[in-house]
Structures are given as C-alpha cells and as structure tokens.
C-alpha cells in the first residue's frame, strides 16, 4: 500500500508542531517520516482549523 503524501496549499504555521512554518507547495509533514494523527490530517484537509479553510491537500 502506497503512503499518502500531502503538500501545503498555502503558507501556514503548524501550531501543533512548535510553530513549524510551511510554504505553499512544501510537503507536509516535515520530515516526511513524522507521525501525524488521522484527526490532525483531517483538520488540516478541511475548513475545521483556525484559518477556516484547507491548508494541505493530498498529492
């Protein structure tokens, strides 16, 4: 089974990762082997976050 990959749709700071900054088009998460909960991924993929819009997308 292939691992799902994500990239940032816009620049944002991940407050649950010590304020790590992501630029538009960068892979999420960094480093790529970092464990991110399914709940957190769903939050970032939807508008259910502080910005009110998706900040990552599946690639």
C-alpha positions as CSV (number, residue, x, y, z in Angstrom):
1,X,0.0,0.0,0.0
2,X,1.4,3.4,-1.0
3,X,1.9,6.0,1.6
4,X,-0.4,9.1,1.2
5,X,1.6,12.3,0.6
6,X,0.4,15.9,1.3
7,X,1.5,19.3,0.4
8,X,0.7,22.8,1.7
9,X,-1.9,24.7,-0.2
10,X,-0.8,28.0,1.4
11,X,1.8,29.2,3.8
12,X,0.9,28.3,7.4
13,X,2.4,27.7,10.9
14,X,1.7,24.3,12.4
15,X,0.8,25.2,16.0
16,X,0.8,21.6,17.0
17,X,4.4,21.2,15.8
18,X,6.0,24.0,17.7
19,X,5.1,26.7,15.1
20,X,6.9,24.9,12.2
21,X,6.4,27.0,9.1
22,X,5.3,25.5,5.8
23,X,5.4,27.4,2.5
24,X,2.9,26.9,-0.3
25,X,3.9,23.7,-2.2
26,X,6.1,22.2,0.5
27,X,5.5,18.6,1.6
28,X,3.6,18.0,4.8
29,X,4.8,16.9,7.3
30,X,8.5,17.5,7.5
31,X,10.4,15.4,8.0
32,X,8.3,13.0,5.8
33,X,8.5,10.2,8.4
34,X,7.0,12.3,11.1
35,X,3.9,10.8,12.7
36,X,0.7,12.9,12.3
37,X,-2.6,11.7,13.7
38,X,-5.5,11.0,11.4
39,X,-7.5,13.6,13.3
40,X,-4.9,16.3,12.7
41,X,-4.7,15.4,9.0
42,X,-8.5,15.7,8.7
43,X,-8.4,19.0,10.5
44,X,-5.8,20.4,8.0
45,X,-7.5,18.9,5.0
46,X,-10.8,20.6,5.9
47,X,-12.0,24.0,7.0
48,X,-12.2,22.8,10.6
49,X,-9.0,24.7,11.6
50,X,-8.1,28.2,12.8
51,X,-7.8,29.5,9.2
52,X,-11.2,28.3,8.2
53,X,-10.0,26.6,5.0
54,X,-8.0,23.6,4.0
55,X,-4.2,24.2,4.3
56,X,-2.9,20.9,2.9
57,X,-4.0,18.6,0.0
58,X,-3.3,15.0,-0.9
59,X,-0.9,14.6,-3.8
